[in-house]
Amino acid sequence: MRISDEDYLWFTGRALDGMAAILAELGDDRANRRPPLPAANTPYAIVTHCLGVLEFWVGSLVAGRTVVRDRAAEFTASGPVGALVERVAAAKERLRADLAVADPAAPLRAPVPVKYADTPAGRSQGGALQHVYEELAQHHGQLELTRDLLR
């Protein structure tokens, strides 16, 4: 079974649009605050991390683009919400373009992190795309809870 590109974009778009709406609702101050939990991330960092996930897993592993990622820096990122919401919109457009060259049954176009090598996420482009949706959905839920704690 293969999901269409449009259906995949609908699901990922719901998660990304939901994240952008939460950022806009929180505003610059609260989006850059950590909730009072051990090792919690700011909403800004959570969304920045999700954009890193998209770039690496889809941009590099599926589309074969050269991607330089500083994963650790994603979790310390901060800044104005408006610019990050614009980055989310641009990432959605890039995802559409990257899907146009994806072959779900094909192997990945770049080396996968070792911990994923023997998993479905690390065996095919389709597995990597499913992993991306998994991450976006999980982090969207995390962001909803984080927002509720910061209200």
C-alpha positions as CSV (number, residue, x, y, z in Angstrom):
1,M,0.0,0.0,0.0
2,R,1.3,3.5,-0.8
3,I,-0.2,6.8,0.4
4,S,-0.4,9.5,-2.2
5,D,1.8,12.5,-2.0
6,E,-1.2,14.7,-1.5
7,D,-2.5,12.6,1.4
8,Y,0.9,12.6,3.0
9,L,1.1,16.3,2.7
10,W,-2.3,16.7,4.2
11,F,-1.3,14.7,7.3
12,T,2.1,16.4,7.7
13,G,0.6,19.8,7.0
14,R,-2.0,19.3,9.8
15,A,0.9,18.7,12.3
16,L,3.0,21.6,10.9
17,D,0.1,24.0,10.7
18,G,-1.0,23.1,14.2
19,M,2.5,23.8,15.5
20,A,2.6,27.2,13.7
21,A,-0.8,28.1,15.2
22,I,0.5,27.3,18.7
23,L,3.6,29.4,18.2
24,A,1.4,32.4,17.0
25,E,-0.9,31.9,19.9
26,L,2.0,31.9,22.4
27,G,3.8,34.9,21.0
28,D,7.5,35.6,21.2
29,D,7.8,35.6,25.0
30,R,6.0,32.4,25.9
31,A,7.2,30.5,22.8
32,N,10.8,31.0,24.0
33,R,10.0,29.9,27.6
34,R,10.6,26.4,29.1
35,P,7.7,24.9,31.0
36,P,8.6,24.1,34.7
37,L,9.5,20.4,34.0
38,P,12.9,18.7,34.1
39,A,14.7,18.9,30.7
40,A,11.7,20.5,29.0
41,N,12.1,22.3,25.7
42,T,10.7,25.6,24.7
43,P,8.0,25.6,22.0
44,Y,10.4,27.5,19.7
45,A,13.0,24.7,20.1
46,I,10.4,21.9,19.6
47,V,9.4,23.4,16.2
48,T,13.0,24.2,15.2
49,H,13.8,20.5,15.9
50,C,10.9,19.4,13.7
51,L,12.2,21.5,10.9
52,G,15.6,19.8,11.4
53,V,13.9,16.4,11.3
54,L,12.3,17.4,7.9
55,E,15.5,18.6,6.5
56,F,17.6,15.6,7.5
57,W,15.1,12.7,7.0
58,V,13.4,14.0,3.9
59,G,15.8,16.5,2.4
60,S,18.9,14.3,2.8
61,L,17.8,10.7,3.2
62,V,14.9,10.8,0.7
63,A,15.6,13.6,-1.7
64,G,19.4,13.3,-1.6
65,R,20.1,17.0,-0.9
66,T,23.2,17.9,1.0
67,V,22.0,18.9,4.5
68,V,24.1,20.3,7.3
69,R,22.3,19.8,10.6
70,D,23.3,20.8,14.1
71,R,20.8,18.7,16.0
72,A,22.0,19.9,19.4
73,A,21.5,23.6,18.4
74,E,17.9,22.9,17.6
75,F,17.1,22.4,21.3
76,T,18.6,25.7,22.3
77,A,17.2,27.8,19.4
78,S,15.3,30.9,20.2
79,G,14.0,33.9,18.3
80,P,10.9,35.7,17.0
81,V,7.8,33.6,16.3
82,G,7.0,35.3,13.0
83,A,10.3,34.2,11.4
84,L,9.9,30.6,12.6
85,V,6.3,30.4,11.3
86,E,7.7,31.6,7.9
87,R,10.3,28.8,8.1
88,V,7.5,26.3,8.7
89,A,5.6,27.5,5.6
90,A,8.8,27.2,3.5
91,A,9.5,23.7,4.9
92,K,6.0,22.6,3.8
93,E,6.8,23.8,0.2
94,R,10.2,22.1,0.3
95,L,8.6,18.9,1.5
96,R,6.2,19.0,-1.5
97,A,9.2,19.3,-3.9
98,D,11.2,16.6,-2.1
99,L,8.2,14.2,-2.3
100,A,8.2,14.7,-6.1
101,V,11.6,12.8,-6.3
102,A,10.8,10.2,-3.6
103,D,10.6,6.5,-4.3
104,P,9.1,4.9,-1.2
105,A,10.5,1.4,-2.1
106,A,14.0,2.7,-2.8
107,P,16.9,2.7,-0.3
108,L,17.8,5.9,1.4
109,R,20.0,8.3,-0.5
110,A,22.4,9.0,2.4
111,P,23.6,7.2,5.4
112,V,21.1,6.8,8.2
113,P,22.0,7.1,11.9
114,V,23.2,3.8,13.3
115,K,20.4,3.4,15.7
116,Y,17.9,3.4,12.8
117,A,19.9,1.2,10.4
118,D,18.0,-2.0,11.2
119,T,14.6,-0.4,11.5
120,P,11.9,0.3,8.9
121,A,12.8,4.0,9.1
122,G,16.4,3.2,8.0
123,R,15.6,0.7,5.3
124,S,13.7,2.7,2.7
125,Q,12.6,6.1,1.7
126,G,9.0,5.2,2.5
127,G,10.1,4.1,6.0
128,A,11.9,7.4,6.5
129,L,8.8,9.3,5.4
130,Q,6.7,7.4,7.9
131,H,9.3,8.2,10.6
132,V,9.0,11.9,9.7
133,Y,5.2,11.8,10.2
134,E,5.7,9.9,13.4
135,E,8.0,12.6,14.7
136,L,5.8,15.5,13.6
137,A,2.7,13.9,15.2
138,Q,4.5,13.2,18.5
139,H,6.0,16.6,18.7
140,H,2.8,18.3,17.8
141,G,1.2,16.6,20.8
142,Q,4.2,17.6,22.9
143,L,3.8,21.2,21.8
144,E,0.1,21.2,22.7
145,L,1.0,20.0,26.2
146,T,3.8,22.5,26.5
147,R,1.5,25.3,25.4
148,D,-1.0,24.3,28.1
149,L,1.7,24.5,30.7
150,L,2.8,27.9,29.6
151,R,-0.6,29.5,29.6
